Amino acid sequence: MIKLLPDNVANQIAAGEVVQRPASVVKELMENAVDAGAMQINLVIKDAGRTLIQVADSGSGMSDTDARMAFERHATSKIADIRDLDSIKTFGFRGEALASIAAVAEVELKTRLKTDDLGVRLLISASKVLSSEPVQCASGSSFSVKNLFYNIPARRKFLKTDASELKQIISEFQRVAICNPNVEFIFHNNGAQLYNLSASNLKQRLAGIFGKNIANSLIDVNIETSIVKVTGFIGKADKAKKTLGEQFFFVNNRFFRSPYLQKAVYKAYEQLLPSDMHPSFFLFLDVNPADIDVNRHPQKTEVKFENEQAIWQILNAVVRESLSKYAVAPSIIFDMEDAPDIPVLERNTQVTKPEITIDNEYNPFKTTNSGRRKSEQFDGWEQFYDDFNKQSGTFDTSIYSHEPEQKNVFENDTQKKRFLQIKDRYIATPVKSGLMLIDIRRAHQRILFEEFVRLFQTDSVVSSQKQLFPETVELSPSDSMLIRSVWSDLEKMGFDIRNFDNCIMFHAFPAGLEKANAKNIIDEILLNIKDDYNNSVWDVHEILALSLAKSESVKKCGFLTDVEMEYLVNKLFACKMPDIDAEGKPTISIIEIERFFPN
């Protein structure tokens, strides 16, 4: 009844844990390149990894025998016995990655040792070696993974859109690049270069990945204790963003996730940020390898600390301290040219108590013979005090002796208002069952959302309004790529957008959105794309419609006239789904008044 699984079946099962999507392949190959001592790594992607994933490195390379052995299950050069598990400092060590990748794709490997004249070229498909031959190639290794999941159609079918899969690949690329600033990284996607990161220090590496502006928003973190050493950077509170993506933990130069430790960082920002804002942090924890367990997850993104509670306290304290140092640091350099010259006291100089002369007879309101007060400072108030004296020090309070005049809210009974605005946020209107409350902001968002969706469903192009001075929004290379994925749809909406060195320039806005804030629009689009709205349920048009509706809906509407309130209510109930906004939150609520006054 019990049988041993064939190697190809066992590898495919392992691939289900190790190779979940193209980004998993990128992660494993780039980490192997770093472990091989590479100082230059090139990543090439086509069709979000479906067609090609290529990682070429300048590492140590492999011999013919090692190249074959690397694709066997549990073959590794990182550990030799069980004791090595307590001192792991490399990325990979289980020897499952290459075997799993070769089980679900077509793999080509070219590799050469620096001491050899010729390298070896291996072709493997579905765990079977198709060919092995000598080849002239550069020293190091070059892995080409083609047609990922070609032999598992169900897995390939359930991959997400190219934009979503590429976003995951960029995230894995960033994690490896951040913790290895001394290594040069180059990233090409469909022939276009996304990143060209030269070897540098950590701050320059972060600027190369997330844009030059981030360098001015970072606060240095550096503390060493007997338990853990914490280094890196945290972001200033005023530079926090609505979107996640700039939160990184590394332990012994390995990226990991920890909601528990993340709370320690967020707790330090608790009094500085709203609940919907996210600070940036790039924190490196250096601990004894024997005090952590990195073998808890197939993708090695979860780590167990022996002193987790103590590390939480240390992390929270060091972030608080760094924020406080930044807060009290002087931000103004004063000009000392006209500063008073304060003499330096000699050692034997006797210090005397300063004497103060007080005029007990001084009265600032006392007038002189010329009718003027001694102090000219109060001339502007002269008439006030003169009138006060004439009334013998009493005020006329007769204006408070009667109640203010009451005015009827309505002109007459036949012209009563149908709508009443409450707190600049709600509209109240009577209905059969009681009183209906309408959230103005959410109602406006629902109206805009359906109007934008309707525009996308038509073939007509929206007219544009040119801007006298184009608005420019600087983005990181990854965010710029995500925006380019919806470029044609934005142009159909009436936007005239151009790209220059990861800067998005808005030359025209759709008619009616001339006063739109370009940065708010971009932030909302990125927020929705990064939150994985672009899956099988949401399409790109709905993402853009939601982003535009959220960015352009009223935040504070102020006072609305009766006509404006009636127009908004009529537009809302002309929508397909008037009871919820574009994010599914309720727009209306009905209060049944009779419930409060039972018979």
C-alpha positions as CSV (number, residue, x, y, z in Angstrom):
1,M,0.0,0.0,0.0
2,I,2.9,2.4,0.7
3,K,5.1,3.3,-2.2
4,L,8.0,5.7,-2.7
5,L,7.1,8.7,-4.9
6,P,9.1,9.2,-8.1
7,D,11.5,12.0,-8.0
8,N,9.7,14.2,-10.5
9,V,6.4,13.8,-8.5
10,A,8.2,14.6,-5.2
11,N,9.8,17.6,-6.8
12,Q,6.5,18.9,-8.1
13,I,5.0,18.6,-4.6
14,A,7.9,20.5,-3.1
15,A,7.5,23.1,-5.8
16,G,4.0,23.8,-4.5
17,E,5.6,25.1,-1.3
18,V,8.8,26.7,-2.6
19,V,7.7,28.0,-6.1
20,Q,4.3,29.7,-5.6
21,R,4.7,32.3,-8.3
22,P,7.4,33.8,-10.6
23,A,8.6,36.0,-7.7
24,S,9.5,32.8,-5.8
25,V,11.9,31.8,-8.6
26,V,13.5,35.3,-8.6
27,K,14.0,35.2,-4.8
28,E,15.7,31.8,-4.9
29,L,18.0,32.5,-7.8
30,M,19.0,35.9,-6.6
31,E,19.7,34.6,-3.1
32,N,21.8,31.8,-4.5
33,A,23.8,34.3,-6.5
34,V,24.5,36.4,-3.4
35,D,25.6,33.2,-1.5
36,A,27.9,32.4,-4.4
37,G,29.8,35.6,-3.7
38,A,28.6,37.5,-6.8
39,M,29.4,41.3,-6.9
40,Q,27.2,41.8,-10.0
41,I,23.7,40.3,-10.6
42,N,21.6,40.9,-13.6
43,L,17.9,40.1,-13.6
44,V,15.9,39.8,-16.8
45,I,12.1,39.3,-16.9
46,K,9.7,38.8,-19.7
47,D,5.9,38.7,-19.4
48,A,6.0,39.0,-15.6
49,G,8.1,35.8,-15.4
50,R,5.7,33.6,-17.4
51,T,8.0,33.5,-20.4
52,L,11.5,34.1,-19.0
53,I,13.3,34.6,-15.7
54,Q,17.0,35.0,-16.1
55,V,19.5,35.6,-13.3
56,A,23.2,36.0,-14.3
57,D,25.8,36.5,-11.7
58,S,29.6,37.0,-11.4
59,G,29.9,34.5,-8.5
60,S,32.1,31.5,-8.0
61,G,30.4,29.3,-10.6
62,M,30.3,25.5,-10.6
63,S,32.0,22.5,-12.1
64,D,30.2,20.0,-14.4
65,T,29.6,17.7,-11.5
66,D,28.4,20.4,-9.1
67,A,26.1,21.8,-11.8
68,R,24.3,18.4,-12.1
69,M,24.2,17.8,-8.3
70,A,22.7,21.3,-7.7
71,F,19.4,20.1,-9.2
72,E,19.1,17.1,-6.9
73,R,16.8,17.3,-3.9
74,H,18.5,18.3,-0.7
75,A,21.8,18.9,-2.4
76,T,23.5,21.9,-0.8
77,S,26.9,23.4,-0.2
78,K,25.8,25.4,2.8
79,I,25.6,22.8,5.6
80,A,27.3,19.5,6.3
81,D,25.8,18.3,9.6
82,I,23.1,19.2,12.1
83,R,25.4,21.5,14.0
84,D,25.7,23.9,11.1
85,L,22.0,24.7,11.5
86,D,22.9,26.7,14.6
87,S,25.2,29.0,12.6
88,I,23.4,29.7,9.3
89,K,24.3,33.0,7.8
90,T,23.5,32.2,4.1
91,F,20.2,32.6,2.4
92,G,19.6,29.1,1.2
93,F,20.6,25.9,2.9
94,R,17.9,23.2,2.3
95,G,18.8,22.4,-1.3
96,E,15.1,22.4,-2.5
97,A,15.0,25.5,-4.7
98,L,16.7,24.4,-7.9
99,A,15.1,20.9,-7.8
100,S,11.6,22.5,-7.3
101,I,12.1,25.0,-10.1
102,A,13.4,22.4,-12.6
103,A,10.3,20.3,-11.8
104,V,7.8,23.0,-13.1
105,A,9.8,24.8,-15.8
106,E,12.4,24.5,-18.6
107,V,15.7,25.5,-17.1
108,E,19.0,26.4,-18.9
109,L,22.2,26.7,-16.8
110,K,25.5,28.1,-18.0
111,T,28.2,28.1,-15.4
112,R,32.0,28.2,-15.3
113,L,34.6,28.2,-12.5
114,K,37.1,31.1,-12.7
115,T,39.9,28.6,-12.9
116,D,38.4,26.7,-15.9
117,D,38.7,27.6,-19.6
118,L,35.3,26.1,-20.5
119,G,32.0,26.0,-18.6
120,V,29.0,23.7,-18.9
121,R,25.5,24.1,-20.3
122,L,22.7,22.1,-18.8
123,L,19.1,21.8,-20.2
124,I,16.5,20.4,-17.8
125,S,12.8,20.1,-18.2
126,A,10.3,18.6,-15.7
127,S,13.3,17.3,-13.6
128,K,14.8,15.5,-16.6
129,V,18.3,16.4,-17.9
130,L,17.9,16.8,-21.6
131,S,21.5,17.7,-22.4
132,S,24.9,18.5,-20.9
133,E,27.7,19.9,-22.9
134,P,30.8,22.1,-22.7
135,V,30.3,25.8,-23.6
136,Q,32.2,29.0,-23.7
137,C,30.7,31.4,-21.2
138,A,31.6,34.0,-18.6
139,S,32.7,32.9,-15.1
140,G,29.9,32.6,-12.7
141,S,26.4,31.3,-13.3
142,S,23.5,32.2,-15.6
143,F,20.1,30.6,-14.9
144,S,17.3,30.9,-17.5
145,V,13.9,29.7,-16.4
146,K,11.4,29.5,-19.3
147,N,7.7,28.7,-19.5
148,L,7.1,28.5,-15.8
149,F,4.3,26.0,-14.8
150,Y,4.0,24.8,-18.4
151,N,3.4,21.2,-17.1
152,I,0.9,22.3,-14.5
153,P,-1.7,24.3,-16.4
154,A,-3.9,24.8,-13.3
155,R,-1.1,26.6,-11.5
156,R,-0.3,28.8,-14.5
157,K,-4.0,29.6,-15.0
158,F,-4.4,31.0,-11.5
159,L,-1.4,33.4,-11.8
160,K,-2.6,37.0,-11.4
161,T,-2.3,39.8,-13.9
162,D,1.1,40.8,-15.2
163,A,1.1,44.0,-13.2
164,S,0.4,42.1,-10.0
165,E,3.0,39.4,-10.6
166,L,5.6,42.0,-11.6
167,K,4.9,43.9,-8.4
168,Q,5.7,40.8,-6.4
169,I,8.9,40.3,-8.4
170,I,10.0,43.9,-7.8
171,S,9.3,43.3,-4.0
172,E,11.6,40.3,-4.0
173,F,14.3,42.2,-6.0
174,Q,14.2,45.1,-3.5
175,R,14.6,42.8,-0.5
176,V,17.7,41.2,-1.8
177,A,19.1,44.5,-3.1
178,I,18.6,46.4,0.1
179,C,20.5,44.0,2.3
180,N,23.4,43.8,-0.1
181,P,24.3,47.4,-1.0
182,N,27.9,46.4,-1.8
183,V,26.6,44.3,-4.8
184,E,25.7,45.8,-8.2
185,F,22.1,45.0,-9.4
186,I,20.6,45.5,-12.8
187,F,16.9,44.7,-13.6
188,H,15.3,44.6,-17.0
189,N,11.6,44.0,-17.7
190,N,10.5,43.3,-21.2
191,G,13.6,45.1,-22.6
192,A,13.2,48.2,-20.4
193,Q,15.6,48.9,-17.6
194,L,13.9,49.4,-14.3
195,Y,16.9,49.5,-11.9
196,N,20.6,50.0,-12.3
197,L,22.0,50.0,-8.8
198,S,25.7,50.4,-8.5
199,A,27.6,49.2,-5.4
200,S,27.1,51.8,-2.6
201,N,26.2,52.3,1.0
202,L,22.8,51.6,2.4
203,K,21.4,55.2,2.2
204,Q,22.4,55.5,-1.4
205,R,20.9,52.1,-2.2
206,L,17.6,53.2,-0.7
207,A,17.7,56.3,-2.8
208,G,18.3,54.3,-5.9
209,I,15.4,52.0,-5.2
210,F,12.7,54.4,-3.8
211,G,13.8,57.7,-5.3
212,K,16.1,60.5,-4.3
213,N,13.6,62.2,-2.0
214,I,13.7,59.4,0.5
215,A,17.3,60.3,1.5
216,N,16.1,63.5,3.1
217,S,13.3,61.7,5.1
218,L,15.5,59.1,6.9
219,I,16.5,59.1,10.6
220,D,19.5,57.0,11.6
221,V,19.1,54.1,14.0
222,N,22.0,52.5,15.8
223,I,22.1,50.7,19.1
224,E,24.0,47.7,20.4
225,T,23.0,45.5,23.4
226,S,23.9,42.1,24.7
227,I,20.9,40.6,23.0
228,V,20.6,42.4,19.6
229,K,22.3,45.1,17.6
230,V,19.9,47.3,15.7
231,T,21.0,49.5,12.8
232,G,19.3,51.1,9.7
233,F,16.9,53.9,9.2
234,I,13.4,55.0,10.0
235,G,11.3,57.5,8.2
236,K,10.2,60.9,9.6
237,A,6.6,61.1,10.8
238,D,5.7,63.8,8.3
239,K,6.8,61.6,5.4
240,A,4.5,58.7,6.2
241,K,2.4,57.3,3.4
242,K,-1.0,55.7,3.0
243,T,0.5,52.8,1.2
244,L,2.6,50.0,2.6
245,G,5.8,49.0,0.8
246,E,8.6,50.7,2.6
247,Q,8.6,48.5,5.8
248,F,11.6,46.1,6.0
249,F,13.0,43.9,8.7
250,F,16.3,42.0,8.2
251,V,17.9,39.6,10.7
252,N,21.5,38.7,10.0
253,N,21.1,40.2,6.5
254,R,18.0,38.0,5.8
255,F,14.6,39.6,5.1
256,F,11.8,38.4,7.4
257,R,8.2,39.4,8.3
258,S,7.1,39.9,11.9
259,P,3.7,41.5,12.7
260,Y,4.7,41.3,16.4
261,L,7.9,43.4,15.9
262,Q,6.2,45.7,13.5
263,K,3.9,46.7,16.3
264,A,6.9,47.8,18.3
265,V,7.8,50.3,15.5
266,Y,4.2,51.4,15.0
267,K,3.8,51.9,18.8
268,A,6.7,54.4,18.8
269,Y,4.9,56.4,16.1
270,E,1.5,56.1,17.9
271,Q,1.2,59.8,19.0
272,L,2.7,61.1,15.7
273,L,0.7,59.5,13.0
274,P,-3.0,58.8,12.1
275,S,-4.1,55.2,12.2
276,D,-4.2,55.0,8.4
277,M,-0.7,56.2,7.8
278,H,2.4,53.9,7.6
279,P,5.9,55.0,8.4
280,S,9.0,53.8,6.5
281,F,11.6,51.7,8.2
282,F,14.6,49.7,7.1
283,L,15.9,48.0,10.2
284,F,18.7,45.4,10.5
285,L,18.8,43.1,13.5
286,D,22.1,41.4,14.2
287,V,21.8,38.5,16.7
288,N,23.6,35.3,17.5
289,P,22.5,32.7,14.8
290,A,22.0,30.1,17.6
291,D,19.3,32.4,19.1
292,I,17.0,32.3,16.1
293,D,15.2,29.7,14.0
294,V,15.1,30.5,10.3
295,N,13.7,27.1,9.2
296,R,10.1,27.7,10.1
297,H,8.7,28.4,6.6
298,P,9.6,27.0,3.1
299,Q,10.2,30.5,1.8
300,K,12.2,31.4,5.0
301,T,10.3,34.6,5.6
302,E,9.4,33.8,9.2
303,V,11.9,33.8,12.0
304,K,11.6,32.6,15.6
305,F,13.6,34.6,18.2
306,E,14.6,33.1,21.5
307,N,14.3,36.6,23.2
308,E,11.4,38.0,21.2
309,Q,9.9,40.0,24.0
310,A,13.2,41.6,24.9
311,I,13.9,42.5,21.3
312,W,10.4,44.1,21.1
313,Q,11.2,46.4,24.0
314,I,14.6,47.3,22.6
315,L,13.2,47.9,19.1
316,N,10.4,50.1,20.5
317,A,12.9,52.1,22.7
318,V,15.4,52.7,20.0
319,V,12.8,53.9,17.5
320,R,11.3,56.3,20.2
321,E,14.8,57.6,21.0
322,S,15.7,58.2,17.3
323,L,12.4,60.0,16.8
324,S,12.9,62.2,19.9
325,K,16.4,63.1,18.8
326,Y,15.1,64.2,15.4
327,A,12.3,66.2,17.0
328,V,14.6,68.2,19.3
329,A,17.4,68.7,16.9
330,P,17.7,72.4,15.9
331,S,16.2,73.1,12.5
332,I,17.2,76.8,12.3
333,I,20.8,78.1,12.1
334,F,20.7,81.6,13.6
335,D,22.8,84.4,12.3
336,M,25.3,85.3,14.9
337,E,26.7,88.4,13.2
338,D,24.8,90.9,15.4
339,A,24.7,88.8,18.5
340,P,25.5,90.6,21.8
341,D,29.1,90.2,23.1
342,I,28.8,88.4,26.4
343,P,32.1,88.8,28.3
344,V,33.7,85.7,29.9
345,L,34.0,86.0,33.7
346,E,37.3,85.4,35.2
347,R,37.7,82.9,38.0
348,N,38.0,85.5,40.8
349,T,35.3,87.8,39.6
350,Q,32.7,88.5,42.3
351,V,29.1,88.1,41.2
352,T,26.7,90.6,42.6
353,K,22.9,90.4,42.7
354,P,21.3,92.6,40.0
355,E,19.3,95.6,41.3
356,I,15.9,96.4,39.9
357,T,14.4,99.9,40.3
358,I,10.6,99.9,40.7
359,D,8.4,103.0,40.4
360,N,5.5,102.3,42.8
361,E,3.8,105.5,41.7
362,Y,3.6,104.6,38.0
363,N,0.1,104.5,36.5
364,P,-0.1,103.8,32.8
365,F,-3.6,105.3,32.7
366,K,-2.8,108.5,34.5
367,T,-3.0,111.6,32.2
368,T,-0.6,114.5,32.2
369,N,-1.4,118.2,32.2
370,S,-1.6,118.1,28.4
371,G,-4.3,115.5,28.6
372,R,-2.0,112.7,27.4
373,R,-1.2,109.6,29.4
374,K,2.4,108.9,30.4
375,S,2.5,105.8,28.2
376,E,2.0,106.6,24.6
377,Q,1.6,102.9,24.0
378,F,-2.1,103.0,24.7
379,D,-3.1,105.9,22.4
380,G,-5.2,103.6,20.2
381,W,-7.4,102.8,23.3
382,E,-7.8,106.4,24.4
383,Q,-11.4,106.9,23.3
384,F,-12.3,103.6,25.0
385,Y,-10.9,104.7,28.4
386,D,-12.3,108.2,28.1
387,D,-15.8,106.8,27.5
388,F,-15.2,104.4,30.5
389,N,-14.4,107.4,32.8
390,K,-17.4,109.3,31.6
391,Q,-19.6,106.4,32.7
392,S,-18.0,106.4,36.1
393,G,-16.5,102.9,35.5
394,T,-19.8,101.2,34.4
395,F,-20.8,99.7,31.1
396,D,-24.1,100.0,29.4
397,T,-25.7,96.5,29.8
398,S,-29.1,97.5,28.5
399,I,-28.4,95.6,25.3
400,Y,-28.5,92.3,27.3
401,S,-31.7,93.1,29.1
402,H,-34.0,91.5,26.5
403,E,-34.1,88.1,24.7
404,P,-32.7,88.0,21.1
405,E,-35.4,88.3,18.5
406,Q,-36.7,84.9,17.4
407,K,-37.0,84.3,13.6
408,N,-39.0,81.6,12.0
409,V,-36.7,79.1,10.2
410,F,-39.2,78.8,7.4
411,E,-40.9,81.6,5.5
412,N,-44.3,79.8,5.8
413,D,-45.6,76.3,6.2
414,T,-45.9,75.8,2.4
415,Q,-42.2,76.4,1.8
416,K,-40.6,74.2,4.4
417,K,-37.1,72.8,3.6
418,R,-36.8,69.3,2.4
419,F,-33.1,69.0,3.3
420,L,-31.1,70.0,6.3
421,Q,-27.3,69.9,6.5
422,I,-25.6,68.6,9.7
423,K,-22.0,69.2,10.7
424,D,-20.8,69.9,7.1
425,R,-20.9,66.1,6.5
426,Y,-24.5,64.9,6.4
427,I,-27.8,65.7,4.8
428,A,-31.1,64.9,6.6
429,T,-34.3,64.5,4.8
430,P,-37.7,63.1,5.9
431,V,-39.0,59.8,4.5
432,K,-42.0,57.6,5.2
433,S,-40.4,55.6,7.9
434,G,-38.6,58.5,9.7
435,L,-35.5,60.5,8.9
436,M,-32.8,59.6,6.3
437,L,-29.2,60.7,6.8
438,I,-26.9,60.8,3.8
439,D,-23.1,61.0,4.1
440,I,-22.2,63.7,1.6
441,R,-18.6,62.5,1.1
442,R,-19.5,58.9,0.5
443,A,-22.4,59.9,-1.7
444,H,-20.2,62.1,-3.9
445,Q,-17.7,59.2,-4.2
446,R,-20.4,56.8,-5.4
447,I,-21.6,59.3,-8.0
448,L,-18.1,60.0,-9.3
449,F,-17.3,56.2,-9.3
450,E,-20.2,55.3,-11.5
451,E,-19.6,58.2,-13.8
452,F,-16.0,57.2,-14.3
453,V,-16.9,53.6,-14.9
454,R,-19.5,54.7,-17.5
455,L,-16.8,56.7,-19.3
456,F,-14.6,53.6,-19.5
457,Q,-17.4,51.6,-21.0
458,T,-17.9,54.0,-23.9
459,D,-15.6,54.4,-26.9
460,S,-15.6,58.2,-26.7
461,V,-12.5,60.0,-25.5
462,V,-13.0,62.6,-22.8
463,S,-12.0,66.2,-23.6
464,S,-9.0,67.6,-21.8
465,Q,-8.0,70.9,-20.3
466,K,-4.3,71.8,-20.8
467,Q,-2.3,73.0,-17.9
468,L,-0.3,76.2,-18.1
469,F,2.4,74.6,-15.9
470,P,2.5,70.8,-15.9
471,E,2.4,69.1,-12.5
472,T,5.2,66.7,-11.8
473,V,5.1,63.7,-9.5
474,E,8.4,61.8,-8.7
475,L,8.0,58.1,-8.3
476,S,10.3,55.1,-7.6
477,P,11.0,52.9,-10.6
478,S,8.6,50.2,-9.4
479,D,5.8,52.7,-8.8
480,S,6.5,54.3,-12.2
481,M,6.2,50.9,-13.8
482,L,2.8,50.3,-12.2
483,I,1.5,53.6,-13.4
484,R,2.7,52.8,-16.9
485,S,0.6,49.7,-16.8
486,V,-2.6,51.9,-16.8
487,W,-1.2,54.6,-19.0
488,S,-3.5,54.1,-22.0
489,D,-6.6,54.0,-19.7
490,L,-5.6,57.3,-18.1
491,E,-5.2,58.9,-21.6
492,K,-8.6,57.7,-22.5
493,M,-9.9,59.4,-19.5
494,G,-8.5,62.7,-20.8
495,F,-5.2,62.8,-19.0
496,D,-2.1,64.0,-21.0
497,I,0.7,62.3,-19.1
498,R,4.4,62.0,-20.0
499,N,7.3,60.2,-18.4
500,F,10.8,61.5,-17.8
501,D,13.3,59.6,-15.6
502,N,10.6,58.1,-13.3
503,C,8.9,61.5,-13.1
504,I,5.2,61.6,-14.2
505,M,4.3,64.9,-15.8
506,F,0.6,65.9,-16.1
507,H,0.1,68.2,-19.0
508,A,-3.7,68.0,-19.1
509,F,-6.5,66.9,-16.9
510,P,-10.0,65.7,-18.0
511,A,-12.5,68.5,-18.4
512,G,-14.1,69.1,-15.0
513,L,-11.0,67.9,-13.1
514,E,-8.8,71.0,-13.9
515,K,-8.2,71.6,-10.2
516,A,-7.4,67.9,-9.5
517,N,-4.3,67.2,-7.4
518,A,-2.0,65.0,-9.5
519,K,-0.2,63.5,-6.5
520,N,-3.4,62.5,-4.8
521,I,-4.6,60.8,-8.0
522,I,-1.3,58.9,-8.3
523,D,-1.3,57.9,-4.6
524,E,-4.8,56.5,-4.8
525,I,-4.0,54.5,-8.0
526,L,-0.9,53.0,-6.4
527,L,-2.8,52.3,-3.2
528,N,-5.5,50.4,-5.0
529,I,-3.1,48.5,-7.2
530,K,-0.8,47.5,-4.3
531,D,-3.8,46.4,-2.3
532,D,-4.4,43.7,-5.0
533,Y,-7.6,45.1,-6.4
534,N,-6.5,44.0,-9.8
535,N,-7.4,40.3,-9.4
536,S,-10.1,38.2,-11.1
537,V,-12.9,40.3,-9.5
538,W,-11.6,43.9,-10.1
539,D,-10.4,45.1,-13.4
540,V,-8.1,48.0,-14.2
541,H,-11.0,50.3,-15.1
542,E,-12.6,49.8,-11.8
543,I,-9.3,50.5,-10.1
544,L,-8.9,53.8,-11.9
545,A,-12.5,54.8,-11.4
546,L,-12.2,54.1,-7.6
547,S,-8.9,56.0,-7.4
548,L,-10.3,59.0,-9.2
549,A,-13.5,59.0,-7.2
550,K,-11.6,58.8,-3.9
551,S,-9.1,61.5,-4.8
552,E,-11.7,63.9,-6.2
553,S,-14.6,63.4,-3.8
554,V,-15.2,66.2,-1.4
555,K,-13.3,66.1,1.9
556,K,-14.9,69.1,3.6
557,C,-17.9,70.3,1.6
558,G,-18.7,73.4,3.7
559,F,-22.2,74.9,3.5
560,L,-24.4,73.6,0.7
561,T,-27.4,75.5,-0.7
562,D,-30.8,73.8,-1.0
563,V,-30.4,73.4,-4.7
564,E,-27.0,71.8,-4.2
565,M,-28.3,69.3,-1.6
566,E,-31.3,68.4,-3.8
567,Y,-29.0,67.9,-6.8
568,L,-26.6,65.6,-4.8
569,V,-29.5,63.5,-3.5
570,N,-31.1,63.1,-6.9
571,K,-27.7,62.1,-8.5
572,L,-27.1,59.6,-5.7
573,F,-30.4,57.8,-6.2
574,A,-29.9,57.7,-9.9
575,C,-26.9,55.4,-9.3
576,K,-27.1,51.7,-9.6
577,M,-26.0,51.1,-6.0
578,P,-26.9,54.3,-4.1
579,D,-26.8,52.7,-0.6
580,I,-23.0,52.1,-0.6
581,D,-20.0,54.0,-1.7
582,A,-17.2,52.7,-4.1
583,E,-15.5,50.9,-1.2
584,G,-18.7,49.2,0.1
585,K,-19.3,51.6,3.0
586,P,-22.9,52.7,3.7
587,T,-23.9,56.1,2.2
588,I,-27.4,56.3,3.8
589,S,-28.9,55.5,7.2
590,I,-32.6,55.7,8.1
591,I,-33.7,56.6,11.6
592,E,-37.1,55.2,12.5
593,I,-38.4,58.0,14.7
594,E,-41.5,56.1,16.0
595,R,-39.2,53.7,17.8
596,F,-38.1,56.4,20.2
597,F,-41.7,57.4,21.0
598,P,-43.6,54.1,21.5
599,N,-47.4,54.2,22.3
